[in-house]
Amino acid sequence: MLELLNVNPSSGDPIYRQLHEQIVRLIISGQLAEEDVLPSVRQIAEALAVNPMTVSRAIQQLVDQGYLERRRGQATRVAARGGAQPTSSAELLGPKLKEIINEARQLGMTHQELETLLKDMWQ
């Protein structure tokens, strides 16, 4: 799993948020399955060269949101899916896409222009 995570310290997003979003994507895409064990906070922090408290903050948010579970004396693992968290890529990306569509409309872009931009960037 560690090879699937990366952070960009110069990004506008805080590192804990980058980790949070990446782990959510791994869970929703099925790359992390229910009951899969995560590396320790220290292992993740060392692999990414970040402060362990930063990693701990991201993990705790995921626990609070029901994506991960912690049991005393055991490793953190992926929780059983359920509750209010998104369960598909469409649910995860939908709000972001709506935001992009709204911005495109405000900029006066047509559907065709936005579609062309998306196709060009996909390449």
C-alpha positions in Angstrom: 0.0 0.0 0.0 2.8 2.4 0.8 3.8 2.5 -2.9 0.3 3.8 -3.8 0.6 6.8 -1.5 2.4 10.0 -2.3 2.2 13.6 -1.1 3.2 16.9 -2.6 4.3 19.3 0.1 4.1 22.3 -2.3 0.4 21.5 -3.1 -2.2 23.9 -1.8 -3.8 21.0 0.0 -2.6 20.0 3.5 -0.7 16.8 3.6 -3.2 15.1 6.0 -6.0 15.9 3.4 -3.9 14.5 0.6 -3.5 11.3 2.5 -7.1 11.2 3.5 -8.3 11.5 -0.1 -5.8 9.0 -1.4 -6.8 6.3 1.1 -10.5 6.9 0.5 -9.9 6.4 -3.3 -8.0 3.2 -2.6 -10.9 1.9 -0.5 -13.6 2.9 -3.0 -11.7 1.5 -6.0 -11.2 -1.8 -4.2 -7.4 -1.6 -4.0 -7.9 -1.7 -0.2 -10.5 -4.3 0.7 -12.5 -4.7 3.8 -10.3 -6.0 6.7 -7.1 -5.1 4.9 -4.5 -4.0 7.4 -2.8 -0.6 7.0 0.8 0.0 7.7 1.5 1.7 11.1 1.4 5.5 11.3 5.2 5.4 11.8 5.7 3.3 8.7 3.6 5.6 6.6 5.3 8.7 8.0 8.7 7.3 7.3 7.9 6.2 3.8 6.5 9.6 2.9 9.0 11.6 5.0 6.2 13.4 6.9 5.4 14.1 10.5 3.7 11.1 12.2 1.1 13.5 13.7 0.1 14.4 10.2 -0.5 10.8 9.3 -2.3 10.2 12.6 -4.7 13.1 11.8 -5.6 11.6 8.4 -6.1 8.2 9.9 -8.2 9.5 12.8 -10.5 11.3 10.3 -10.9 8.1 8.3 -11.8 6.2 11.5 -14.3 8.9 12.5 -15.9 8.7 9.0 -16.2 5.0 9.2 -13.6 4.1 6.4 -11.1 2.6 8.9 -11.4 0.9 12.3 -9.1 0.7 15.2 -9.2 -2.0 17.9 -7.0 -1.7 20.9 -3.8 -3.8 20.5 -4.5 -4.5 16.8 -3.5 -2.8 13.6 -5.7 -0.3 11.8 -7.8 -1.9 9.1 -10.4 -1.1 6.5 -13.8 -1.1 7.9 -16.8 -2.9 6.5 -18.6 -0.5 4.0 -21.8 1.1 5.0 -23.1 4.3 6.5 -23.0 7.6 4.7 -19.5 7.3 3.1 -19.4 7.2 -0.7 -19.3 3.7 -2.1 -18.4 4.3 -5.7 -16.2 6.5 -7.8 -19.2 8.3 -9.1 -20.3 9.2 -5.6 -16.8 10.4 -4.7 -16.3 12.4 -7.9 -19.8 13.7 -8.3 -19.5 16.7 -6.0 -16.2 17.7 -7.5 -17.6 17.4 -11.1 -20.6 19.6 -10.2 -18.2 22.2 -8.9 -16.2 22.1 -12.1 -19.4 22.3 -14.2 -20.6 25.3 -12.2 -17.2 27.1 -12.7 -17.3 26.3 -16.4 -20.7 27.8 -16.7 -19.7 30.9 -14.8 -16.8 31.2 -17.3 -19.2 31.0 -20.2 -17.9 27.6 -21.4 -20.2 25.4 -23.5 -20.7 21.7 -22.8 -18.7 21.0 -25.9 -15.8 23.2 -24.8 -15.7 21.5 -21.4 -15.9 18.0 -23.0 -13.0 18.9 -25.3 -11.0 20.2 -22.4 -11.6 17.0 -20.5 -10.7 14.8 -23.4 -7.5 16.8 -24.0 -6.5 16.6 -20.4 -7.3 12.8 -20.2 -4.6 12.2 -22.8 
